[in-house]
Amino acid sequence: MRGMHHTVRLSREQFHNRVVLAGEQRFRSWPTPVYGLDSGWTGSRVAGSAEMDGAVLRSVSLSHGEPAGTGPLVDVGVTAGDPVELAQHLDRTSWPSAPPLPPVRPRPGVAGAIETTVVVDGVAVPALQWPTGVGWAAAATLPAPLSLGLALAARDVDPDGVRLVRVELEPYLAARRDHLLSGYDQA
């Protein structure tokens, strides 16, 4: 019959290899440091997204907290591109239950945006911060030699309390792996 599609469920091993390990490889191919919340954060930590532009990895993000739940959540992303765009992307994708807002390019003095700083590895880095429909977002550019874009989207967290540090990726990937395989097992 024309137009009929059959859905075949991957075996757990196929799912692990095609979805879990392929995603982990994208994260591991990120060529520069990744940043997350410092040891003061006691909530969950999980690898968020690895955004591709064709065959080019454009950004990676790490999530701190429970996106589908309530309570504090901070997504931290690094990008070779525009950190404002990444912050807006994180803000739109981090809150599944929030009503979507039209993207607004924040500028100092417009739409509630303020010039502030984000503490990264103990150094105050100039940033732009603005309110969102659920919380706040911020964007900064790390100083040379990294010159990476840094983006944050958060809810129920005081921006002045956020401290970012270089983090090891493996604990975040292990949490992502556990989450994905648990979801597979429950389906």
N, C-alpha and C positions, 0 to 999 in steps of 0.2 A: 504494500500500500504506500502510495506516495504521501510524503509529509509526515509519516509516522517516525517518531524517534524513540529509541529504546535507551533507557538509562541503565548503566551497569555500575554497580557499586564497586569501588576499588577494594581490594583486600587491605587489611591493616598494613601489611608490608608494603604494598604498592602506594598506599596513602602516605606512609612514613617516608618512602623514597621520593615520590613525586611532589608532595606538598611540603612536608616538614623539612626534609634535608635540602630541597631546592631553595626554600625560603632562607634557611640558615646560610646556605652558600652565598646568597645575595648579600646578607648582612656581613658576612666575613670578607666579602670582596671590597667593602668600603675601605678606601686607602688611608684615611686619617682617623684621629681619635674620635671616640664617641663620648658624650657627656650625659650624666644622670645626676640625680639628687645625691647629696652627701649622706654620711652615715646617720644623720639626724632623722632621716626618713625611715619610718618603721613599717610602712605599708608594703604592698606587693610591688614587684618590679618585673616587667615583662618586655620583650622586644616588641615594638609597635609595628611600624611599617618600613618597607624598603621600596621607595618609589622609583620606578623606571621611566625613562623617556626613550622609547624604542629599546635599544640594547644598552643604553647608558644608565647607570645607577646615579640618580640625581640627589637623593637624600635618604637618611635613615632616622628613625625616631624610636625612643624608648618611653614606655608608659609606666607611671608610678601611681598605683591605685586601681580601682575597679571601674572601668568605663561604663558598664551597664548598671552598676550599683549607684548608691548615693555616697556622699562623703567626698573627701579630698581626692583630687586627681590632677596630676601634672604630666603632660606630654612634653618631651624635650627632643628636638630634632636638630640635626646638622645637615647643611646643604652646601653644594658648590654654587648654587644659584641664589636667588633673592630670598633672604630670610623672612621678609614680610609676607611673601606669597606662601612660604612654608607654614608660617604661623597661622595664616588664614586657613590653609588646608587642614592643619591639625585641629583648629577650632571647629571647622565644619564637620570633621570626621570623628571627633572625640566624644561627642554628646549625642548618642543615638536617639534620645527622647526629646531633645531640644528642638524648637522650631527653627528652620533654616533662616538665616539672615543674609541679605544680599552682601556680597563682598564690597568692602569699602577700603580704599587704599589710605591707611592712616598717615597723617603728617602732623608734625608738631603744631598745636593750636587748632587742629581740625578733628572733629568727631571724638573728642575726649582724649586724644592721644597726648601723652606727656613724655618728655625726655627724662630718662632715669638711668639707673645702672643695674646690671645683673652681675652677681658675684660668681666668677668662674675661676676655679683653682686659686681662690683667695684674692683675686684681683677684680676690682670694680671695672666692668666693661660698659661703655656707653650703650644705651638701648632705647628703644621706643616702645612704650607700653600703652595699651588701649583697652577699654572695657568691651566685653562681648556680651552676647545674649545670656550667657550662663556664668561667665567668670571674667577672665582677662587673658590677653595674649601679649606677647612681647617678641621683639626681634632685635638682633644685634649682629655685629660683625666682629669676630675675634681678631685680635691684632696679628700682624705678620710675626712669624713666618706662616702661620696657619691660614689666616685670612678666610676662614670659613664663616658661612652664615649660621647663626644660632637662632632657633625659634622655640617659643614656649606657648602652650595653651593650658590654662588651669582653671579649676573651680574649687571653691572652699579652701583656698590656701592664700595666706597673706604673701603678696609678692616680695615684701621686704624680708621674709624668712627663707626665701629660696636661695640655696647655695648649690652651685653646680661644680662637679669634679669630673675628671677623666675617669671612666669606669671600664672594667673588664666586661666584655660582651657576653661571655659564656653563661654566667648566671641568668641573664636576661633571656638568652636563647633556650636554656634548660626550662625556664618557666613557660616560654612560648610552646616548646615541644610538649610539655605536660598538658597544657591547656588544649592544644590541638588534638592530641591523642585521646584525651578525656572526652572531648566533643565527639570524636569519631566513635568511641566506645559507647556513648550514650545514644547515638543516632540509630 
